[in-house]
Amino acid sequence: MANCNVITVGHTVEVGIVTYKGENVLTLSMIDEVHNRRSGAASDRFRENRERFIEGKHYHMVPYAEAEALKPYGVDVPTRGLILITKRGYLLLVKSFTDDLAWEVQEQLVDHYFEGQAQLLPITDSECISNKQYYALRDQIDRIADHYHMKESTSSRLANVLRFKLNVGGLKDIPADAYDKACAIIEGIKQQDDVIFDFRLDLEREIVDHLCEGIPFTGTIRKKIKEKFLMKLPHNPNWRDAVRQLEAPDDDGPKPLPQS
């Protein structure tokens, strides 16, 4: 965790500050380490009292799609996701830790870790967007993804749109001077999403009409509704044909991209 601010807990354990969504957080394994408990102890206690913890208040569940956000802190996100504990969640989790070390560690973490100002990641080769700008982009992406049942997958694909269009490895790598362009890309997607979302409501009304009128929802009806929906979507270029066309000798230059 060389890129993060480090504090010493219990005079022996160095802890690198990890920031997520603008607040300092701990992983369950970090809690085991600072409290000198066996590996997995905090995780076991969290699972035993899961119903007491509220997501967004006591903890954050970080999906694998956001792994890049924690890499600068040296924290790996497994494919199943990673739990990050907030200050409130930490105090709830360690209520039963009553030994002398626990009292000392709790006081140090509250005073110097959680209460410390959220740290921006250091800038390396070139100036990149700040944490505040990063989370503003993520919030815009998540708002769009909220419209879809496959929220996590949609959010990941939308983030990839930004990565590919701006030619960066991750959202954290977006240059500061490209932030406005990134916002414009997301705004363009949002405008298209608004149109598609309105049309989805129209389709749902048609389906409800079939349901309430007792009309069998046959494969033919399903196909017709799908065709109606696809007619509303913008057509993507057929990239295979485009590559063949560009590779073929043509004195007049490439022709317009074929539409699929």
Secondary structure, 3 states (H helix, E strand, C coil): CCCCCEEEECCCEEEECEEECCEEEEEHHHHHHHCCCCCCHHHHHHHHCHHHCCECCCEEEECHHHHHHHHHHCCCCCCCCEEEECHHHHHHHCCCCCCHHHHHHHHHHHHHHHCCCCCCCCCCCCCECCHHHHHHHHHHHHHHHCCCCCHHHHHHHHHHHHHHHHCCCCHHHCEHHHHHHHHHHHHHHHHHHHHHHHHHHHHHHHHHHHHHHCCCCCHHHHHHHHHHHHHHCCCCECHHHHHHHHHCCCCCCCCCCCEC
